[in-house]
Amino acid sequence: MTGVGLHTPAGRRPDDLMHALDDGRTLAVASPELIQAGAPVTFAGLVPEFDMTGYVDKRRLRQLERPNMLGLAAAADALDDAGLPMEPGAFDPAAFGVAVGTGHGNHHVMERVATQADVDLHRLHPSTVTRIMYNSTAALISARFGAAAFSMTYVAACASGGMAIGEAMRRIREGQVVAALAGGVDSPVSPLTVAAFARMRVLSTSRADPATASRPFDTERDGFVLSEGASFLLLEEWEHAKARGAHVYGEVAGYHTNSDAYHAVAPRPDGSTAARCMLGALLDAGIEPGEVGHINANATSTWSGDEAEGRAIQAVFGAAGPPVTAPKGVLGHMIGGAAAAEAFASLRFGAREEVAPVANVDQVQGGLGINVVVGEPQAAVGPWAVSNSLGFGGHNVSLVLSSAG
């Protein structure tokens, strides 16, 4: 990992993300759009406004939807962070790829059309199809930066971004490319989507203060905070990065994905499939559970999801396992935009040998038997970390990461 680009509720700079995680407060705010629409939940995690003119010309900007803007900007920032030009030519196009994860794509385009009382089906905008396409962000990034080797889109709910990173790593490992922009984006905060999630009873609704709404592993958790965001990593083949003198944050060393094959939205309660997913990633990286210094849990703050993941972690690492943190307590759930930001944070935790506490945890649910970081930071021993992304539909992804040095 030689570059990172972040557009999250914490801001745009990598240091902003780390400061927010250390501060340990949910970055949810009231949404005027949700309030005006009378949505059942009126707060969400929103990306602070930024100037897109530095990323794309004004004519092109008018053709982009919110996820396209966030994704394109984060991918550009990853190249810039790696010390590379934000233009085609940073790499040989035939050896440069793009992998994007998204759970929702540009679905709000259809929401806008469907909720217009006077919509004329014979006069839809000519760009409606290209605006709706789930692969639109990957296509835009590929064209903008000249990545011609592949342009892939992974749609696996909350596991989408992790899958994009893992699959990009595989292609680099197999020698297909020397570099890839990998990560994900979602901007799902709209009245229809929020209302739909609320009907599933997976959103937090009981907190008067949004800053305390997301409570991973806490006994009083009642659901996640829906957020928007984009995060991308520039992944390079090791020798290629060394040859150009790149700054290296760390390595994506292992990846595994599997399926619960159990339920549309509920995880397998005993966590057994997620446990096998972590073991598969460790095997891919060539390390043992006892070498892992900390775990980045998916932990969205739903009751069944956190409980199943806790059981999976205990099964793999034991009751005296490594410290467990959960960035979604601070950032909310950015769906496809979550995994790359959390992978980067894991590498930073490993580099400094200290893991941030989980936000808003007053009391960890009894019986999980895992080492949740509560209240104060906890030491992390060694550079290795496991980062989980576990999604609706039973999609599981685990990454093994090693911080530089």
N, C-alpha and C positions, 0 to 999 in steps of 0.2 A: 504494500500500500504506500504509494508515493504522493498522493494528493487526496484532499477531502474537500467537498463542497456541501454546505449546509444551509438550508432555508427552513428553519423550524420555529416553533413558538419561542425558543430561547434566543433567536436572532440568527445572524449570518456567520459570525466568527467562531472558529473552533473553541476559543477561550470562553465565549459566551455560553456555549453548551456546557463546558466543564464547570463554570461558575454556577450555573443554574442547578446542575446535578448536586453540587456540593451544598447549595443553599437549601435544597430539599423541600420546595413548595410547588404545588401544582400550578402550572402556568396557564390555567383556564381563565377566560374573561367572558364578560357578557357580550353576546352577539346581537347587534341591532337587527340584523336580518331575521334571526330566530325569534326575537322578542316581537317584532312587527307581525310576523306570521302566526304568532300564538302557538309556537312549537311547545311540546311537552317538556323539553329541556332547552334552556335559553343560554347556556354557556358552552364554550368549546375552546380548544387550543388553536389560536390563529397566528399565522406568520406576520410579523410586522411589515408594513408596506415598504417597498423598495423601488428604485428607479430601474426599469427594464431597458431604458434606452442605451445603457452601456453594454447590453447583451445582443440586441437585435434592432434593426432600423424600424422607424415608426410605421412604415407601410406594412411590414411583415407583422409587427406587433398587433395590428388590428385583426389579424387572422388567428391569433392564439387564444386558447382558453386558459383558465387559471392553472390547471395542472401542467400544461405545456410551459407556461412561464416559469413556474417554480422548478420544474425539472430541467429546463434548458439553462436557467441561471445557476442551479446547483452543479450541473455538469461542467459548465464553464468555469466556475469557481474551483472545482477540483483540478482542472488543467492548470489554472493560474497558480494554485497552491503548490503544484508540482514543478513550477518554474518553466512551464511550457506556454507557447502562444495559444490564445483562445481563437484560433483560426485553423482551417485545414492545413495540413503539412506538419503537424507536431510529430506524427508517425507515418510510416508507409501505410497508405490506405488499405492495402491488402493484408496488413498485419495488425489492424486496429479494429476493435469491435465495440459494440454497445449492448448492454443487457439491462433492461428496465423491468422492475416489478411494480405492479399496480393492482389494487383490489377493485377500484371503482372507475378507472379511466376517466373519460369526460362525460359520465352519465348525466351530469346536470344539464348538458345541452338538450337531451331528450326531456328532462324535467321542465325546462323552460318552454319547449314546444308543446308539451302535453298539457301544461297548465294555462296556456293562452286560450281564452274563451273564443277568440275570433280567428284561430289559426286557419290559414288557407293552404291545404295540402298541395295545391297546384303552384304555390309561390314560395316554397321553402327556399332558403338561401342555398346557392349552388355548393357551398362548402360544408353543408350539414353533415354529409357522410364522413368527410375527412376530419371534421371536428369531433365526431362521436367515436371514431375508431380507437380501440384500446391501445393500438400500437402507434398512435400519433406522436407521442412524446419520444419514443425510441427512434422513429423515422426522422423527426426534427433534429434530434441530437446527432444522429448519424450523418445527415446532410450538412449540418452546421459545421461539424468538425472533421469531416472527411473520413469517417469510420466505415470502410467498405467491406471488411471481412465478414461481419455479421451484424444484424440489428434485430435483437430478440426481445420479445415481451412475455413476461411470466405473470399469469393471473392465478394466484393461489391464496386469495384472501390475505390474512395477516402474515403469511409466510412468503409473500411475493418477492419482497426485496431481498430476503435472505437467499431465496432460490436463485435470483438473478446474480448475486455475488458468487454463490457456489458454482453455478454453471459457467460463469465467466472464468473463474479460477481453473475449472477443469479444462477449458479450451486453451488457456495459457500453458497449463501443465503438459497438455498433449502436444504442444508445439504448433498449434493452429495459428496463434497470434502472439505478439510480444506485449500487447497492452490492450486494456479494455476499460471503458467507463461503465461501472456497475453500481446499481443502487435502485432507488425507486421513488415514487411520488404518488401522493393522493391529496385531493382537496374535496373531501366528502361532506363538508359542513354546509348543509342546505336543509330547509324545512322538511322536505320529503324524506331525505335520508335519516335525519335525526328522529323524525316521527316513527320511521320504520324500525330503527334500532331500539327506540324506546318501547315499542310494542313487544319486542322480543325480551324486554326486561334485562338488557345487558348494559344500559347506560346508568351512570350514577344520577340519582334524582333527589336524594334525601338531604343533601348538604346545602345549607343557606350560603356558605362561603365556598365558592368554586375552588379556592386555593387548597381546600382540604378534601376535595371530591375523590381524587384518585388515591386508593389505599391498598396497594398490592400486598397480599398475604395478611392483611389486618382482619381481625375478627369482625369489624363493622363495615367491611367493604360491601358495596352494593352495585358495582358496575364501573365501566371505564368512562373516561372523558374522551369524546371524539375530537380529533385534531387533524389539521392539515399540515403538510410538510413535504420536503424533498431532501434527500441526502444521497450523494454519490461519492464513490471512491474511484481513484485512478489506480488500477492494478497493473503492475508491470512484471514481466519475467525478470527473475533476480539478476541474472548477468547483464541484461539490457539496462536495468536501473543502475547497477554499479558502474557500467561503462560510461554512462552520461553523468555520473556524479550526483545522482538524485538523492534527496533526503528521504530516508525510509522510516515510516512510522512503525512498521511491523509487517507480519506475514499472515496471509490466509493459508493455513497449513492443512486444514481438514474440513470436509463437508460431507454431509449425508442428509438424505431426505427420504421420508416414508409416509405412509398413510394410516390413520387410525382405522379406516374402513368400518366406522362405527355409527356415526350420526351426522346429520347435516350441520349442526352447530355445537353440539356438546362433545367434549373430548372423551376418550376412553377413561372411565373413572379411576382405574388403578394406575394410570400413567405408563403402562407397560410399553406402548408403542413409542411414546416420547423418550422413554429410557433407552430403547433399542436405537433410536435415532442418535442420541448423544454418544452411545457406545460405537455406533458406526462411524461417526465423525472422528472420535478418538482413534479408532483403528486406522482410518484414512490418514491421520496425522502421524501415526506411529508412536503415540504416547499412552500412558496408563492414567486412570482416573486420579491416582494419588499425586500426579505431577501438576494437576490443574490448580492454579493460584486463586481463581475466582470464577464465578458464574454470573453471566448476564441473563437473568430470567426473562422470558416473554411476559409473564405476570401482568396482565392487563387490568386486574382488579375485579374480575368477575369471580363469583364464588366457585363454580365448578372448574373453571380454567386454572385458577391459581392452585386449587387443591390437587388437581391431577398432576400439574407440573411439579408441585412440591413432592408428591409421592414418587414421581419419576426421578427427581434429583436425589432423593434419599436412597432409592434403589441402586443408583449408579455410584454415588459417592459416600453413602453412609451417613449416620446421624452427626458425626464429627467432621463433616465435609467442609469444603472451602467456603469462604464468604459468598453470599448470594445478594446481588443488587438487582434493581428493577427500574430502569430509567422512565418507564411509562408513568410512574408515580408523579414525575415532574412534567414530562412532555405531553402526557395524554397519549392516545393511540393514533399515530399517523398512518396506520395500515401499511401500505407499500413503502411509505417514506421512513419507516422506523428502523429497519435492519442496519442500513449503512451507518446511520448516526450512532446506533448502539454498538456496532462493531468498532467504530472509531473510539468511542468512549472506553470500551474494554481495553483497547491498546494503550490509551492514556493512563487508565487505572494501573495496568501492568507496569508501565514505564516508571510511574511514580511509587509503585508498590503500596498503594492505598486505594481502597474502594469506598465510594460515597454511600451514605445510608439511603435506605428506601424512604420516600416521602410519606408522611402522614401515618406511620405505623405506631399505634399506641400499644397494641398487643398482637403478637403473631398468633395466627390460628393454631390452636393446640393440636398435637398429633402429627404435624407435618414432619417434625424431626429434621429440619434443615437450618443452616446457619444464616438467617436473614440479618443483614446489617441494619441495625436500628439505632437511631439517636446520634451516634458519632461514627466517623469513618473507621474502617477496620483494615488492618494490614493484609496485604495480599503477598503471598510467598511465591516467587517465581513468575516468569513471563507469560505462562500459558493461561488462556481463558476459553471458556465455552460460552457461546452466545446463541440463545434459542429464539426461534420464530415459529409459533404454533398457531395455525389458523383455523377458522371455520371450515367445515368440510373434512377435517382431520388431516390437513396438510401440515406436516412437521418438517422443519429444517433446523439443523444444528451446524454451527461453524466452530472450528477450533482456530484460535488466533494466537499469535506469538508476538509480543512487543519487541521492538528493536533492541539489539544487544543481548 
